[in-house]
Amino acid sequence: MIEFVNVNKTYANGTIALKDINLKIDQGEFVAVIGLSGAGKSTLIRCINRMHDISSGRLLVHNVDVAKLTGKQIRRFRRGIGMIFQSFNLVTRISVIQNVLVSFVPDLPMWRKLTGVFTREQKMKALEALDKVGILDKAYIRVDQLSGGQQQRVALARTLAQNPDILLADEPIASLDPVTSRMVMDDFKKINQEMNISVIMNIHHVEVALEYADRIIGIRKGEVVFDGAASQVTKEVLSEIYGGGFGEGQSASEERLVHV
Ligand SMILES: Nc1ncnc2c1ncn2[C@@H]1O[C@H](COP(=O)(O)OP(=O)(O)OP(=O)(O)O)[C@@H](O)[C@H]1O
């Protein structure tokens, strides 16, 4: 379980990014965090794996007080939390499988890191992860020869190979076309349902969030203004999250969905 208790986050320059956040996210939930640009979505997600420190309050992950972790403990803690970014964060000049194997590097002795020698078991694990996201056939292809959607699936496989129980995704489909976005979202859903991995995703596409996530958390100016099932999200709720102008500034598809 992930638990925010009266969490506040103020950046060094004085920007208040999170205000009095109280949330409980159970294992296996698929949560989409939505809100305007600058609302605090990335900050919220990145506090969970301690990429950002909270300023006050308590943040517990599986009952571990995240703020109290130090050096080595942080690294070990992060191994259980996968992170997927909009930009994929892959090494594009090496093969797909090498990118997935990189996820094992922290566990390797130095000589193995330097020579890039991996065990048969690690290779099997990497191939299994690629199979889960449907790109096993691309294992020995260089990443720069893949499409954006395929690259995001490699990033997903690399994360899966770590055996995380939580997956944080910071706008994972922002640079993908609508069809590819759905394929990647299908992967997230499959992983969430079949492996009971919690997914907490920061996403700008409201219609996709409502279709895939079980729970929507709406953030406005650093505060949670909505927390409920995707089925409870009405046009009024979206106005509360995005401001009164929802529908004017949003895409046609988002506007259409609001009326569904
Ligand atoms: N490293 C930082 N230092 C100072 N202020 C920051 C930093 N990172 C984010 N902020 C500010 O904190 C607030 C929340 O930013 P955050 O990136 O969490 O929003 P967001 O909802 O994820 O936005 P977007 O959708 O554009 O990514 C914004 O006002 C932003 O300018």
The ligand as an ORCA input file, in Angstrom:
! r2SCAN-3c Opt
* xyz 0 1
  N      12.588     21.080     -9.589
  C      11.681     22.043     -9.405
  N      12.019     23.202     -8.791
  C      11.104     24.162     -8.610
  N       9.804     24.083     -8.973
  C       9.434     22.959     -9.586
  C      10.340     21.878     -9.840
  N       9.657     20.881    -10.462
  C       8.392     21.325    -10.605
  N       8.262     22.563    -10.083
  C       7.028     23.357    -10.005
  O       6.116     22.645     -9.176
  C       4.779     22.748     -9.696
  C       4.262     21.349    -10.003
  O       5.035     20.821    -11.075
  P       4.811     19.349    -11.653
  O       5.891     19.093    -12.644
  O       4.650     18.409    -10.535
  O       3.401     19.526    -12.392
  P       2.690     18.575    -13.447
  O       1.249     18.574    -13.069
  O       3.368     17.274    -13.511
  O       2.901     19.375    -14.794
  P       3.071     18.799    -16.308
  O       1.777     18.172    -16.650
  O       3.353     20.025    -17.108
  O       4.223     17.843    -16.278
  C       4.877     23.658    -10.927
  O       4.581     24.966    -10.524
  C       6.335     23.531    -11.345
  O       6.753     24.705    -11.993
*
